[in-house]
Amino acid sequence: MEIVKSNGNNCVGKAPTTIILAGAGASVQLGYPTLDDLMQRAIIGNDDTADLIREVRNSIHVKKYQTAVFEEMIVKIKDYIRTTEMLRTDHVMRKEVGQVSNEITNGRVETKFKEALVRCFQVLIDSYGPDKIHKDSKEFYFTIALLEALAQKNGDLHIYTTNYDCTYQFLGSNCGSLAFMSHISNVDGNFQEMLWYYMNAKLENADIPKVFIHRLHGCIAWFNHTDIDGGAGYVNEWFGAGGDLHVPIDQLSSMCIKLLASQLSGTNRAFASAFDEFSQHLRDIDNLIIWGYSFRDLEVTRQINQALITRNRPFNLFYIDPFLTEYAAKNNFITTLRNAPVPIYGDFAPKQIHWTPPDGYQCLIDILLEITTKGETKC
């Protein structure tokens, strides 16, 4: 088995001139829902557990333009579980609160919320698993053609993604013209931050470009575990993420995903490693191409902001989103960074790529190749 080693910065080979940051909009074309509309599309059921999930959802105060309500709902259910557990087991809390109901003391309420949490994670598996992608679709062929064109132009290609879905495992398992690379071992599924593995071991000796996948927010096929001595946790990818993913119910509650834009990732070494790699690449690149990311995640936006402040010459920033104007993109950037005690880069100037699917996929490929060659586009 061939393994590609990272250097001291967790990056490999020659520094790329162009990298891609993929958000939810990059996966929609392959059939995945955004988190914004997941609650409307998800099949939650019609039993008591489903009713409890809807009740939690309805209790969330939805602000105008609020996103990722499904994520916030999971966070709230986790809070309920912690609260009911404390009411049941913590003698200080019990003393201060006084008498609580039998449903609390016998653990029934806690069990209800745990069942609701597992149901929510199952919805994520059902919504973002590899079976949602159709190998014979034009969108699949377009995605491969786009990545192949960029990889051939730039040597290797690095993609950073905030998505949870199994897009890249599926592409890696079903593409023979690109070698998709991951920190996940293709033998035992374990995450190794200083090593890169071929997603498809059959391509190890093929003379083809490599596409390195950096997951900033984890994946629905990743799960947290502890070692045999009960020490530091590690991340493992469940078998089947590239084509037939079936996760046992008892594993779902340990799914390794970053739930909210405001939730920090420093305590998870898989996330921290990806952010370190992102920071390193932002120091050297000429072009950052963003697809379907709206500058609302605090840590990602802060990394971009910090790189722009510290560099002698800023990189070019292009984004693909027909519904996000350059004014709105800059406003999102500034608004997000108001939540962090950092100076804001004053000359932030994102450039919108004016492309929509009716323009044709070859048009987008031509635009992106023009960007990687000239650092600009006329579109």
C-alpha positions in Angstrom: 0.0 0.0 0.0 1.4 3.4 -1.0 1.1 6.2 1.5 1.9 9.8 0.8 3.5 11.6 3.8 2.8 15.1 4.7 5.5 17.6 5.5 5.6 19.5 8.8 2.6 21.6 7.9 0.4 18.6 7.0 0.6 19.6 3.3 2.3 17.7 0.5 4.4 18.5 -2.5 4.7 21.8 -4.2 2.6 24.6 -2.8 -0.5 25.0 -5.0 -1.3 28.3 -6.7 -5.0 27.7 -6.6 -7.2 25.9 -4.0 -11.0 25.3 -3.8 -13.2 25.9 -0.8 -16.5 24.0 -1.3 -19.7 24.8 0.7 -23.2 23.4 0.5 -23.8 24.9 -3.0 -21.1 22.7 -4.5 -23.0 19.5 -3.5 -26.6 20.6 -4.4 -26.0 19.8 -8.1 -25.2 16.2 -7.1 -28.5 15.8 -5.4 -27.7 16.7 -1.8 -30.0 19.1 0.2 -28.6 22.1 1.9 -29.0 22.2 5.7 -31.4 25.1 5.2 -34.0 22.9 3.6 -33.1 19.6 5.2 -35.9 19.8 7.8 -38.5 20.2 5.0 -37.1 17.4 2.9 -36.2 14.9 5.6 -38.4 11.9 6.4 -38.6 12.0 10.2 -41.6 9.8 10.8 -44.9 10.0 12.5 -44.3 8.5 15.9 -43.6 10.0 19.3 -39.9 10.5 18.6 -40.8 12.4 15.4 -43.3 14.5 17.3 -40.6 15.4 19.9 -38.2 16.4 17.1 -40.8 18.7 15.6 -41.5 20.2 19.0 -37.8 21.0 19.5 -37.7 22.4 16.0 -40.7 24.7 16.7 -39.1 25.9 19.9 -36.2 27.4 18.1 -36.5 31.1 17.6 -35.9 31.4 13.8 -34.3 34.7 12.9 -34.6 36.3 9.5 -32.1 34.6 7.1 -31.1 32.1 9.8 -29.4 29.0 8.4 -28.6 25.5 9.6 -31.7 25.1 11.8 -31.4 21.3 11.7 -27.9 21.7 13.2 -29.2 24.0 15.9 -31.9 21.5 16.7 -29.4 18.7 17.3 -27.4 21.0 19.6 -30.5 21.8 21.5 -31.4 18.1 21.9 -27.9 17.4 23.2 -28.4 20.2 25.7 -31.7 18.5 26.9 -29.9 15.2 27.3 -27.2 16.9 29.5 -29.8 18.7 31.5 -31.9 15.6 32.2 -28.8 13.6 33.1 -27.8 16.3 35.6 -31.2 16.4 37.1 -31.1 12.6 37.5 -27.5 12.1 38.8 -26.0 15.4 40.2 -26.8 15.7 43.9 -26.1 19.4 44.0 -28.5 20.1 41.1 -31.1 17.8 42.7 -30.7 19.6 46.1 -31.2 23.1 44.5 -34.0 22.1 42.2 -35.9 20.1 44.7 -38.3 17.3 43.8 -38.4 16.2 40.1 -40.8 14.0 38.3 -40.4 10.2 38.2 -39.9 10.5 34.4 -36.7 12.3 35.1 -35.4 10.1 37.9 -36.1 6.9 36.1 -34.3 8.2 33.0 -37.3 8.0 30.7 -37.1 11.7 29.6 -33.4 11.3 28.9 -34.1 8.2 26.9 -36.7 10.1 24.8 -34.2 12.8 23.9 -31.5 10.2 23.1 -33.9 8.5 20.7 -34.6 11.8 19.1 -30.9 12.5 18.7 -30.3 9.1 17.1 -33.2 9.8 14.7 -31.7 13.1 13.7 -28.3 11.5 12.9 -30.1 8.8 10.9 -31.7 11.6 8.9 -28.2 12.9 8.1 -27.0 9.5 7.0 -30.1 9.1 4.8 -29.8 12.6 3.3 -26.0 12.8 2.8 -24.9 9.2 2.1 -23.3 8.1 -1.1 -26.5 6.6 -2.5 -27.8 10.1 -3.3 -25.3 10.5 -6.2 -26.1 8.9 -9.5 -23.0 7.7 -11.3 -24.6 8.1 -14.8 -25.8 11.6 -14.3 -24.4 14.5 -16.2 -23.7 16.3 -12.9 -21.4 13.4 -11.9 -19.5 13.6 -15.2 -19.3 17.4 -15.1 -17.8 17.3 -11.6 -15.2 14.8 -12.6 -14.4 16.8 -15.8 -14.1 20.1 -13.8 -11.8 18.6 -11.2 -9.7 16.8 -13.8 -9.2 20.0 -15.8 -8.1 21.9 -12.8 -5.8 19.1 -11.5 -4.2 18.7 -14.9 -3.6 22.5 -15.1 -2.2 22.8 -11.6 -0.5 19.5 -11.1 -2.3 18.3 -7.9 -5.5 19.9 -6.6 -6.5 20.6 -3.0 -10.2 20.9 -2.0 -11.3 22.2 1.4 -14.9 21.5 2.2 -17.3 22.4 5.0 -19.8 19.8 3.8 -20.7 16.6 5.7 -21.8 14.6 2.7 -20.0 11.6 1.0 -19.4 13.4 -2.3 -15.6 12.9 -2.4 -15.7 9.3 -1.1 -18.1 8.5 -3.9 -16.0 10.3 -6.5 -12.8 8.7 -5.3 -14.4 5.2 -5.5 -15.9 5.7 -9.0 -13.3 7.8 -10.9 -10.3 6.3 -12.7 -8.8 9.5 -14.1 -8.1 11.1 -10.7 -6.6 9.8 -7.5 -8.6 11.2 -4.6 -6.5 11.4 -1.4 -7.7 11.4 2.2 -6.2 11.3 5.7 -8.4 8.2 6.2 -6.7 4.9 5.8 -8.2 2.7 3.0 -7.4 -0.4 5.1 -8.7 0.2 8.7 -10.5 3.6 8.2 -8.5 5.4 10.9 -7.6 9.1 10.6 -3.9 9.9 10.4 -3.2 13.6 10.2 0.4 13.3 8.9 -0.4 10.7 6.2 -2.4 10.8 3.0 -4.0 7.6 1.6 -5.5 6.8 -1.8 -9.3 6.4 -1.5 -9.1 3.8 -4.3 -6.1 1.6 -3.6 -6.2 0.3 -7.2 -5.0 3.7 -8.4 -1.8 3.8 -6.3 0.5 3.2 -9.2 -1.5 5.1 -11.8 0.2 8.2 -13.4 -2.8 10.5 -12.8 -3.3 13.8 -11.0 -4.1 13.7 -7.3 -7.0 15.5 -5.6 -6.4 16.0 -1.8 -9.6 16.3 0.3 -9.5 18.4 3.4 -12.6 18.2 5.6 -13.0 21.2 7.8 -16.3 20.0 9.4 -16.0 16.3 9.4 -18.3 13.8 7.6 -21.5 11.9 8.3 -19.4 8.7 7.8 -16.8 9.8 10.5 -17.2 8.7 14.1 -15.4 9.6 17.3 -13.9 6.8 19.4 -11.5 6.4 22.3 -8.5 4.2 22.4 -8.3 0.9 24.4 -6.9 2.7 27.4 -9.7 5.3 27.4 -7.3 8.0 26.4 -7.4 10.6 23.7 -10.2 10.2 21.1 -9.6 9.3 17.5 -11.6 9.5 14.3 -12.6 6.5 12.2 -14.6 6.4 8.9 -17.3 3.7 8.6 -16.9 1.3 5.7 -19.1 2.0 2.7 -18.8 5.8 2.5 -17.9 5.5 -1.1 -20.9 3.5 -2.2 -23.0 1.6 0.4 -23.0 3.2 3.8 -24.9 1.5 6.6 -24.1 2.6 10.1 -25.4 0.7 13.2 -27.8 2.6 15.4 -25.5 2.4 18.4 -22.8 4.2 16.6 -24.8 7.2 15.4 -24.5 9.4 18.5 -20.7 9.6 18.1 -20.9 11.0 14.6 -17.9 13.3 14.0 -19.3 16.5 12.5 -19.0 20.2 13.5 -22.5 21.2 14.1 -22.7 25.0 14.1 -20.8 27.8 12.5 -20.1 29.2 15.9 -18.9 25.9 17.4 -15.1 25.9 17.7 -13.1 23.0 16.3 -9.8 23.2 18.2 -10.6 20.3 20.5 -11.0 17.9 17.6 -7.7 16.9 16.0 -9.2 16.0 12.7 -10.8 19.4 12.3 -7.7 21.2 13.7 -5.5 19.4 11.2 -7.6 20.5 8.3 -7.7 24.1 9.5 -3.9 24.0 9.9 -3.6 22.9 6.3 -6.0 25.6 5.2 -4.0 28.2 7.0 -0.7 27.0 5.4 -2.1 27.1 1.9 -3.7 30.5 2.3 -0.2 31.9 3.0 1.1 30.9 -0.5 -1.8 30.7 -3.0 -2.6 33.1 -5.8 -6.3 32.2 -6.2 -9.0 31.0 -3.8 -12.0 29.6 -5.6 -15.1 29.3 -3.4 -18.1 27.3 -4.5 -21.4 27.7 -2.5 -19.9 29.1 0.7 -21.4 32.3 2.0 -18.8 33.5 4.5 -21.0 32.7 7.5 -18.7 30.2 9.3 -16.6 32.1 11.9 -13.5 29.9 11.8 -13.2 29.6 8.1 -13.8 33.3 7.5 -11.4 34.2 10.3 -8.7 32.1 8.5 -9.3 33.9 5.3 -9.2 37.2 7.0 -6.0 36.5 8.9 -4.2 35.4 5.7 -5.2 38.5 3.9 -4.0 40.7 6.8 -0.6 39.0 7.1 0.3 38.5 3.4 2.4 41.0 1.6 0.2 40.6 -1.5 -3.5 39.4 -1.2 -4.7 36.4 -3.1 -7.5 36.6 -5.6 -10.8 35.5 -4.2 -13.5 34.2 -6.7 -16.8 32.7 -5.7 -19.6 30.7 -7.5 -23.0 31.6 -6.2 -25.6 33.2 -8.5 -27.7 34.4 -5.5 -25.0 36.1 -3.5 -24.0 39.5 -4.8 -20.5 40.9 -4.1 -22.0 43.4 -1.7 -23.8 40.7 0.2 -20.7 38.5 0.3 -18.6 41.3 1.8 -21.4 42.1 4.2 -21.5 38.5 5.4 -17.7 38.5 5.8 -17.8 41.6 8.0 -20.8 40.6 10.0 -19.4 37.1 10.8 -16.1 38.6 11.9 -17.8 41.0 14.3 -18.2 37.9 16.6 -14.4 37.5 16.8 -11.9 39.9 18.6 -9.8 40.4 15.5 -9.1 43.3 13.1 -11.1 43.0 9.9 -9.3 43.2 6.5 -10.5 46.4 5.1 -9.9 45.7 1.4 -11.9 42.5 1.2 -13.1 42.3 -2.5 -14.6 39.0 -3.5 -15.3 38.6 -7.2 -18.4 36.8 -8.3 -18.2 34.3 -11.1 -21.3 35.0 -13.1 -22.3 31.5 -14.0 -25.5 29.4 -13.6 -26.2 25.8 -14.7 -28.1 26.9 -17.9 -24.8 28.5 -19.1 -23.4 25.0 -19.5 -20.8 23.1 -17.5 -18.1 23.6 -20.1 -18.5 27.4 -19.7 -17.6 27.1 -16.0 -14.6 24.9 -16.7 -13.3 27.5 -19.1 -13.9 30.3 -16.6 -12.0 28.4 -13.8 -9.1 27.5 -16.1 -8.9 31.2 -17.1 -8.7 32.1 -13.4 -5.9 29.6 -12.7 -4.0 30.9 -15.7 -4.5 34.7 -15.4 -5.9 35.3 -12.0 -8.9 37.0 -13.5 -12.0 36.3 -15.6 -14.1 38.3 -18.0 -17.3 36.6 -16.9 
